[in-house]
Each structure stands twice: as structure tokens, then as C-alpha cells.
Amino acid sequence: MTLDGTGDRPGPTHKASSASSFGAVRSDESARLCGRCFARNYAGETYCKMCGEPLPAEIAQLDESATRRLEAPAVRGCVTVHIDRDGSEIDLPIDADVMMVGRASVTDGVYPDLDLAPFDHGNFVSRRHAFIVRRHGSFIIEDLESTNGTSLNGAQRLVPHAPTPLRHGDKIMFGQTKVTFTTEAVPQD
């Protein structure tokens, strides 16, 4: 304890924090990669910040030359939500390599990249329902053990955690929410 400047009352001692103490906690040397979605998580975290998967016990030694970001693929995706009540449609762009589809929940701290809560009045979409992943210019979908399942093109219900290719024009049902998946080529400059 030190004096607080008035000379009569002791005040708390503040330890100056150094940048190096923070750097050790959040450095690349202490990163752990999720085995499912390949998100970078930091030491001390038990579950993946993206998909909730338990993280491996060992810390991955990252070689920056091997993990540098590659040029973005020349294709982009879009999910068109079909609203049954009035027949309208809303386009939701797929603008990241890994997009979690689900229903947002402030209480549970779940904020999916594609939030279908406004279109899911019966709560048939799970909070963490599915992933849509862009890899090498194509897309895959993976159901995350959702309660009401994910169906592709009306008949095929996806097996949980089995990546399934997505094609332009595919019809997807997340619970009872109907969407159409589309792709378009990105113009090259």
C-alpha cells in the first residue's frame, strides 16, 4: 500500500502492466486450433469460440508461413429466406469462409453469423444449427446435431457432422425455415 496523495489515507498500489505480459497470453505460440472449424482459440479456453467444440489439450505450434491467408475464392454465396406468410424473400449474403447458421439467443450468448430467428416463429431452428463453409471455390453444409434437422432438396436429411456439398439452387430446410442457396462468380479485376 502507498499513500494516496493526501498523506493520511493509504491507497491501493497499482502495478503497471507491460505489453509483454499481455502478449504472452494472446500470442500465436499459445493458440489452439479447433479440429472442426479451424478457428484460432487462445490458451485457457476449453471450447471453440466459433462452434463450441471441445478444444484439444495440446497447444498448436503455428508456423506463420504455413498458415498465411490465401487469396479469397472467386465465388460468393447467398441464402434466400422464403417467408411463407406473405411470399416475400430476403437475401442473406455468405461473406465469410465459415458461417454458423442458427437462432440468436442473448441469454445463452449465441450470435450466429446467419441469424434465422426473425424468420423462425416456432423456434424450430437450433441456436447452433449448421455450418456453411466455403472451401476452394465451392461450398459445403454441415448439420451440428440440430434438434429438428437440416434437409437438402426436400428429401435428404443431413447426417450430423457429415459435410455435404452445396450446389447453386439447392433448397435447404433449417427446421421449418425454407431457404434457397445460390452462388455467383466474383468479377476479377
C-alpha positions as CSV (number, residue, x, y, z in Angstrom):
1,M,0.0,0.0,0.0
2,T,1.1,3.5,-0.7
3,L,-0.3,6.9,0.4
4,D,-3.0,8.2,-1.9
5,G,-1.5,11.7,-2.1
6,T,-3.3,13.3,0.8
7,G,-0.8,11.9,3.3
8,D,-3.4,10.4,5.6
9,R,-5.2,7.6,3.8
10,P,-3.5,4.6,2.3
11,G,-4.5,3.8,-1.3
12,P,-4.1,0.7,-3.4
13,T,-0.8,0.1,-5.2
14,H,-1.3,-0.2,-8.9
15,K,1.1,-2.5,-10.8
16,A,2.0,-1.2,-14.2
17,S,1.2,-3.8,-16.8
18,S,3.6,-4.3,-19.6
19,A,2.7,-5.1,-23.1
20,S,4.8,-8.3,-22.9
21,S,2.6,-9.7,-20.1
22,F,-0.5,-9.4,-22.4
23,G,1.5,-10.6,-25.5
24,A,2.3,-13.9,-23.7
25,V,-1.4,-14.7,-23.1
26,R,-2.6,-13.9,-26.7
27,S,0.4,-14.8,-28.8
28,D,0.4,-17.2,-31.7
29,E,2.5,-19.6,-29.8
30,S,-0.4,-20.3,-27.4
31,A,-3.1,-20.6,-30.0
32,R,-5.2,-23.8,-30.1
33,L,-7.0,-24.6,-33.4
34,C,-10.4,-26.2,-33.4
35,G,-10.4,-29.5,-35.1
36,R,-13.9,-28.9,-36.6
37,C,-13.9,-25.3,-37.9
38,F,-10.2,-24.4,-37.7
39,A,-10.9,-21.3,-35.7
40,R,-7.9,-19.9,-33.7
41,N,-8.6,-20.0,-30.0
42,Y,-6.3,-18.9,-27.2
43,A,-4.7,-20.8,-24.2
44,G,-7.1,-21.2,-21.3
45,E,-10.2,-21.6,-23.5
46,T,-11.8,-25.0,-23.2
47,Y,-14.3,-24.8,-26.0
48,C,-14.1,-23.2,-29.5
49,K,-15.4,-19.7,-29.7
50,M,-17.0,-20.3,-33.1
51,C,-18.6,-23.8,-32.9
52,G,-18.5,-24.8,-29.2
53,E,-16.4,-27.9,-29.9
54,P,-14.1,-29.0,-27.1
55,L,-10.6,-27.9,-27.9
56,P,-7.6,-30.3,-27.9
57,A,-5.5,-30.4,-24.8
58,E,-2.2,-29.6,-26.6
59,I,-1.3,-26.2,-27.9
60,A,-0.7,-26.0,-31.6
61,Q,2.6,-24.6,-32.7
62,L,1.7,-22.4,-35.6
63,D,4.1,-21.8,-38.4
64,E,3.1,-18.4,-39.8
65,S,4.4,-19.2,-43.2
66,A,2.1,-22.3,-43.3
67,T,-1.0,-20.5,-42.0
68,R,-0.9,-17.3,-44.0
69,R,-4.2,-16.3,-45.5
70,L,-4.8,-17.3,-49.1
71,E,-6.5,-15.2,-51.8
72,A,-10.3,-15.3,-51.4
73,P,-12.1,-17.7,-53.8
74,A,-13.7,-16.3,-56.9
75,V,-17.2,-17.3,-55.8
76,R,-19.7,-15.9,-53.3
77,G,-22.8,-17.4,-51.9
78,C,-26.2,-16.2,-50.8
79,V,-29.1,-17.7,-48.8
80,T,-32.5,-16.5,-49.8
81,V,-35.1,-17.0,-47.0
82,H,-38.6,-17.7,-48.2
83,I,-41.3,-16.2,-45.8
84,D,-44.5,-18.3,-46.1
85,R,-46.8,-15.7,-44.6
86,D,-46.6,-13.1,-47.4
87,G,-44.5,-14.9,-50.0
88,S,-41.6,-12.4,-49.7
89,E,-37.9,-13.3,-49.9
90,I,-34.9,-11.9,-48.0
91,D,-31.3,-12.4,-49.3
92,L,-28.6,-13.1,-46.6
93,P,-25.0,-13.0,-48.1
94,I,-22.4,-15.6,-47.1
95,D,-19.5,-13.3,-46.7
96,A,-17.0,-15.4,-44.6
97,D,-15.3,-18.8,-45.1
98,V,-17.2,-20.3,-42.2
99,M,-20.7,-19.2,-41.4
100,M,-22.7,-20.6,-38.5
101,V,-26.5,-20.8,-39.1
102,G,-28.8,-20.7,-36.2
103,R,-31.1,-18.7,-33.9
104,A,-29.6,-15.9,-31.8
105,S,-30.1,-16.1,-28.0
106,V,-28.9,-13.2,-25.8
107,T,-29.5,-15.3,-22.7
108,D,-27.2,-18.1,-23.9
109,G,-24.7,-15.7,-25.6
110,V,-25.2,-17.3,-29.1
111,Y,-24.9,-15.0,-32.0
112,P,-24.8,-17.0,-35.3
113,D,-23.4,-15.4,-38.5
114,L,-26.7,-16.2,-40.3
115,D,-29.4,-15.5,-37.7
116,L,-32.7,-17.1,-38.7
117,A,-34.6,-16.1,-35.5
118,P,-36.7,-13.3,-37.3
119,F,-38.0,-15.9,-39.7
120,D,-38.4,-18.8,-37.3
121,H,-41.6,-18.1,-35.3
122,G,-41.9,-21.7,-33.9
123,N,-38.3,-21.9,-32.7
124,F,-37.6,-24.9,-35.0
125,V,-34.1,-23.6,-35.8
126,S,-31.5,-24.6,-33.2
127,R,-29.2,-22.0,-31.7
128,R,-26.2,-23.6,-33.4
129,H,-27.9,-25.4,-36.3
130,A,-25.4,-25.8,-39.1
131,F,-22.2,-24.5,-40.7
132,I,-21.9,-23.3,-44.3
133,V,-18.3,-23.5,-45.3
134,R,-16.5,-22.1,-48.4
135,R,-13.5,-24.2,-49.4
136,H,-11.6,-23.9,-52.7
137,G,-14.3,-22.1,-54.5
138,S,-17.2,-24.4,-53.5
139,F,-19.5,-24.7,-50.5
140,I,-20.4,-27.4,-48.0
141,I,-23.0,-27.6,-45.3
142,E,-22.7,-29.5,-42.0
143,D,-25.6,-30.1,-39.6
144,L,-24.5,-29.5,-35.9
145,E,-26.8,-32.1,-34.3
146,S,-29.7,-29.7,-34.6
147,T,-32.9,-30.8,-32.9
148,N,-35.2,-30.5,-35.9
149,G,-32.6,-31.3,-38.5
150,T,-31.4,-29.9,-41.8
151,S,-32.9,-31.2,-45.1
152,L,-31.4,-30.7,-48.5
153,N,-33.6,-30.6,-51.6
154,G,-36.8,-31.8,-49.9
155,A,-35.9,-35.4,-49.3
156,Q,-32.4,-35.8,-47.9
157,R,-32.0,-35.1,-44.2
158,L,-28.4,-34.4,-43.4
159,V,-26.4,-36.7,-41.2
160,P,-25.0,-34.6,-38.3
161,H,-21.3,-33.6,-38.7
162,A,-21.1,-35.0,-42.2
163,P,-20.0,-32.3,-44.7
164,T,-22.3,-32.3,-47.7
165,P,-21.7,-30.4,-50.9
166,L,-23.9,-27.4,-51.7
167,R,-24.8,-26.5,-55.3
168,H,-26.4,-23.4,-56.9
169,G,-30.1,-23.6,-56.5
170,D,-30.2,-26.2,-53.6
171,K,-33.3,-25.9,-51.4
172,I,-32.4,-26.2,-47.7
173,M,-34.8,-26.5,-44.7
174,F,-33.4,-25.5,-41.3
175,G,-36.1,-26.9,-39.1
176,Q,-39.1,-25.5,-40.8
177,T,-37.4,-22.4,-42.3
178,K,-37.1,-22.7,-46.1
179,V,-34.1,-21.2,-47.9
180,T,-32.5,-21.4,-51.3
181,F,-28.7,-21.4,-51.7
182,T,-27.3,-19.6,-54.7
183,T,-23.8,-18.8,-55.9
184,E,-22.3,-16.2,-58.3
185,A,-18.9,-15.7,-59.7
186,V,-17.0,-12.7,-58.3
187,P,-15.7,-10.4,-61.1
188,Q,-11.9,-10.5,-61.4
189,D,-10.3,-7.0,-61.5
